[in-house]
Structure formats: structure tokens, C-alpha cells
Amino acid sequence: MRKPMTITAAAVAACALVAGCGSVGAPSRPAPYKSPAVSAKVPAPKGTPLGPDSPVAPPPRVDTSDPSRVALAWARVAFGHDTAYDAGPHDAVLRATRYLTRALAARERRYRSASGPGLEWNTWARHRAWTTARARLGDELEAPDTPTTAYREISVKGIVTGRDGWKGDGPRLTAQVRLDRSGAKGPWRISRVDSIFAAQPPTKESR
């Protein structure tokens, strides 16, 4: 069984897209050259609600008595981006806070990226692209459920589609999540996310 690295859900989404982020187990890449004469402003994530014309499905209502359903819903929402509405990857993470504990949701709302959305996100934005996150349950976790704690492994494979017909690869990762509830009949909520991202080549531009 692999030993995961502990990170927040915000870092899960951001590090998947920010070039040079080496805190999630993947080899870090050299940071791109930036002109010293330009100082880019990083917009604060705002969790923009998606419009009715967005191809990304809204956060679904799930049976919160089933930890597997909660974990899968979180993954699909947290990695379901639409660059026509989202300022960066963290906006989708904010849409997924309904599946988190209060403590973890509060951390996500306080999170601010220091490096901007990243080169890959900017490529997607040029094509006004959205991502479809396909999530499925893994089977490598050995910890049994208790009445108030459960662990689930989720494999995520993202597909990116531009409104101009361009296509690319989205986030690909394995997330191990811990879910907790206050009592045997309470709703399950995610309290921790540990992720390992798959190495993949940079997104290719379509000419």
C-alpha cells in the first residue's frame, strides 16, 4: 500500500494545474520565465456558480448515509472546471465544500493561491474549455469502516474539451479520503484528502 502525502483539497486541485508545483509527489518542472517588468495580479477565488449553459453538471445531492457516494460526488465536483466561469481551479473546490466537514470547508474558503491558476489552466482558458472528471472507487485501502469513520480511494481521470473543439487531458490522480460523522446516523463528510497525481506530458495546443 502506497503511503500518501497529506494535502488539502485546495492543494489537490491547484497543484494539478500549476506548473512547477512539486508538493504532490510528481517531479517538479522548471518555473517559466517571467518578465520582471510585469507584476500579475492573482484573483481571489470566488466559487462562481456555473451558468445554465455550462456543460459541467452542478453539484449533485447525494445519499449522505453512504460514504462512497459522498466521496465520488466530491471528486467529480472538485475537478469539474469551466474556464468560461471559473477564475481558477479553486472555484470548483469551493463548489465541492458541501461534501466536506466544517473545519475542512473553512480551510478551503480561506485558501488563496500565491502563484495564480497556472500555465495549463491558461491553455484551457484560451479554448474556453471545461473538464469532465470521471471518478471511480479504488480497492487498495485496507482500513475497515467504523460507525463514525470511513476511508475511500478514488481514481480520477479528467477530460478537457474546448468550446472551439479542442481537446486535452485533465487532472489524473488517486485520492484517498477520510470521511467522518458525528454519530451512527449522521451524514458523512470528508475531513481529509491524500492524493498522488499521475505524471503526464504538458497539454498540447491545437492550431
Phi, psi and omega per residue, in radians:
M1 nan 2.280 -3.112
R2 -1.277 2.545 3.098
K3 -1.598 1.931 -3.060
P4 -1.346 2.884 3.059
M5 -1.755 2.375 -3.088
T6 -1.493 2.120 3.095
I7 -2.523 2.858 3.093
T8 -1.439 2.902 3.112
A9 -1.115 -0.529 3.090
A10 -1.084 -0.781 3.125
A11 -1.169 -0.551 3.095
V12 -0.993 -0.918 -3.096
A13 -1.255 -0.748 -3.069
A14 -1.172 -0.779 -3.080
C15 -1.211 -0.359 3.094
A16 -1.213 -0.390 -2.986
L17 -2.038 -0.357 -3.073
V18 -1.518 2.060 3.141
A19 -1.090 2.388 3.089
G20 1.550 0.005 3.124
C21 -1.374 2.044 -3.071
G22 -1.986 0.385 -3.066
S23 -1.643 0.087 -3.089
V24 -2.063 0.348 3.021
G25 1.687 -0.244 3.123
A26 -1.544 2.626 3.119
P27 -1.044 2.323 -3.141
S28 -1.329 2.568 3.120
R29 -1.887 2.683 3.141
P30 -1.021 2.460 3.118
A31 -1.208 2.473 3.139
P32 -1.175 2.675 3.118
Y33 -1.175 2.386 3.072
K34 -2.198 2.330 3.126
S35 -1.164 2.276 3.140
P36 -1.170 -0.257 -3.108
A37 -1.436 -0.179 -3.082
V38 -2.010 2.255 3.081
S39 -2.082 1.756 -3.073
A40 -1.318 2.484 3.072
K41 -1.623 2.380 3.141
V42 -1.698 2.006 3.137
P43 -1.202 2.466 3.077
A44 -1.260 2.360 3.124
P45 -1.114 2.491 -3.033
K46 -2.213 -0.066 3.112
G47 1.092 0.785 -3.094
T48 -0.992 2.215 3.045
P49 -1.101 2.444 3.136
L50 -1.311 2.501 3.133
G51 -1.327 2.932 -3.116
P52 -1.138 -0.326 3.134
D53 -1.577 0.018 -3.120
S54 -1.304 2.349 3.078
P55 -1.263 -0.234 -3.134
V56 -1.377 2.229 -3.119
A57 -1.188 2.502 3.092
P58 -1.197 2.800 3.119
P59 -0.988 2.183 -3.090
P60 -1.424 2.708 2.958
R61 -1.433 2.309 -3.071
V62 -2.203 2.855 3.055
D63 -1.321 1.790 -3.055
T64 -1.312 0.000 3.026
S65 -1.499 -0.069 -3.132
D66 -2.004 1.867 -3.096
P67 -1.098 -0.530 3.125
S68 -1.137 -0.761 3.132
R69 -1.122 -0.680 3.122
V70 -1.132 -0.783 -3.120
A71 -1.118 -0.742 3.139
L72 -1.166 -0.714 3.121
A73 -1.096 -0.754 3.107
W74 -1.003 -0.825 -3.081
A75 -1.086 -0.755 -3.104
R76 -1.174 -0.611 3.139
V77 -1.383 -0.766 -3.073
A78 -1.115 -0.406 3.130
F79 -2.016 0.296 3.068
G80 -1.716 1.578 -3.054
H81 -1.731 2.672 2.973
D82 -2.427 1.885 -3.055
T83 -1.211 -0.221 3.066
A84 -1.275 -0.329 -3.123
Y85 -2.129 -0.613 -3.037
D86 -1.495 2.432 3.066
A87 -1.399 -0.352 -3.122
G88 -3.068 3.112 -3.074
P89 -1.109 -0.406 -3.084
H90 -1.224 -0.372 3.114
D91 -1.040 -0.705 3.113
A92 -1.181 -0.638 3.088
V93 -1.046 -0.706 3.122
L94 -1.157 -0.597 3.087
R95 -1.158 -0.401 -3.101
A96 -1.613 0.062 -3.085
T97 -1.163 -0.307 3.113
R98 -1.090 -0.335 -3.128
Y99 -1.688 0.054 -3.073
L100 -1.823 2.812 2.986
T101 -1.166 2.850 3.141
R102 -1.051 -0.693 -3.104
A103 -1.142 -0.809 -3.126
L104 -1.225 -0.658 3.095
A105 -1.079 -0.693 3.123
A106 -1.124 -0.673 3.105
R107 -1.117 -0.694 3.141
E108 -1.157 -0.651 -3.138
R109 -1.229 -0.467 3.104
R110 -1.449 -0.290 -3.019
Y111 -1.148 2.400 3.020
R112 -2.378 2.221 3.121
S113 -1.295 2.361 3.133
A114 -1.562 -0.153 -3.015
S115 -2.093 0.087 -3.132
G116 1.426 3.133 -3.037
P117 -1.245 -0.389 3.078
G118 1.808 2.841 -3.083
L119 -1.133 -0.725 -3.112
E120 -1.131 -0.720 3.084
W121 -1.068 -0.733 3.134
N122 -1.082 -0.624 3.063
T123 -1.106 -0.803 3.119
W124 -1.055 -0.735 -3.085
A125 -1.117 -0.591 3.112
R126 -1.091 -0.461 3.124
H127 -1.750 0.106 -3.079
R128 0.852 0.914 -2.998
A129 -1.588 2.822 3.004
W130 -2.274 2.809 3.124
T131 -1.998 2.528 3.001
T132 -1.968 2.044 -3.091
A133 -1.726 1.992 3.090
R134 -1.663 2.120 -3.064
A135 -2.141 2.465 3.074
R136 -2.519 2.752 3.141
L137 -1.312 2.414 3.017
G138 -1.630 -3.123 -3.080
D139 -2.389 0.385 -3.081
E140 -1.624 -0.190 3.135
L141 -1.385 2.405 -3.088
E142 -1.902 -0.191 -3.088
A143 -1.240 2.198 3.111
P144 -1.330 2.712 3.074
D145 -1.229 2.592 2.943
T146 -2.008 3.036 3.129
P147 -1.029 -0.397 -3.067
T148 -2.212 0.008 -3.137
T149 -2.437 2.394 3.109
A150 -2.530 2.622 3.090
Y151 -2.153 2.447 3.096
R152 -2.399 2.479 3.023
E153 -1.816 2.269 -3.094
I154 -2.149 2.227 3.029
S155 -1.707 2.248 -3.105
V156 -2.086 2.293 3.058
K157 -2.261 2.016 -3.085
G158 -1.731 2.470 3.060
I159 -2.066 2.339 -3.124
V160 -1.918 2.299 -3.141
T161 -2.279 2.201 3.112
G162 -1.547 2.658 3.080
R163 -1.208 -0.180 3.071
D164 -1.711 0.135 3.131
G165 1.678 -0.115 3.133
W166 -1.211 2.576 3.121
K167 -2.336 2.648 3.122
G168 -2.792 -3.136 3.120
D169 -1.592 2.414 3.075
G170 -1.739 -2.909 -3.139
P171 -1.028 2.400 3.075
R172 -2.305 2.120 -3.002
L173 -2.808 2.908 2.954
T174 -2.062 2.139 -3.130
A175 -1.964 2.281 3.014
Q176 -1.867 2.077 -3.050
V177 -2.038 2.529 3.019
R178 -1.841 2.342 3.098
L179 -2.081 2.470 3.133
D180 -2.292 2.762 2.970
R181 -2.561 2.717 -3.004
S182 -1.340 -0.388 3.138
G183 -2.675 3.042 -3.055
A184 -1.103 -0.338 -3.139
K185 -2.033 0.131 -3.135
G186 -1.361 2.923 3.122
P187 -1.316 2.465 3.068
W188 -1.345 2.423 3.064
R189 -2.430 2.576 -3.137
I190 -1.380 2.261 -3.128
S191 -1.974 -0.205 -3.092
R192 -2.768 2.535 3.108
V193 -2.297 2.199 3.046
D194 -2.093 2.230 -3.025
S195 -2.334 2.623 3.007
I196 -2.239 2.087 -3.126
F197 -1.579 2.505 3.088
A198 -1.379 2.419 3.070
A199 -1.231 2.363 3.123
Q200 -2.594 2.656 -3.123
P201 -1.217 2.784 3.091
P202 -1.029 2.639 3.116
T203 -1.098 2.360 3.123
K204 -1.569 2.363 3.105
E205 -1.369 2.532 3.072
S206 -1.749 2.200 -3.110
R207 -1.715 nan nan
